[in-house]
């Protein structure tokens, strides 16, 4: 999102880059440097994966799972973040 200078919303192929942070500016720069490594014998692919988790991961994911399992009511939150289990990735 920082590459596009936005904090919420949806990005697609037509969204213009408008980085507003050092990270947002450096990301396309490093991708362009990596792309320069490509040759006819060495293909470069840049994959933007969703958040990757595993069963014993640290951080907020396990806390969220515990909360969901213990809470009879879950708030209606419009969250569009994607996640993928490490074995599926």
HELIX and SHEET records of a PDB file:
HELIX    1   1 UNK A   22  UNK A   35  1                                  14    
HELIX    2   2 UNK A   60  UNK A   70  1                                  11    
SHEET    1   A 2 UNK A  51  UNK A  53  0                                        
SHEET    2   A 2 UNK A  83  UNK A  85  1                                        
END                                                                             
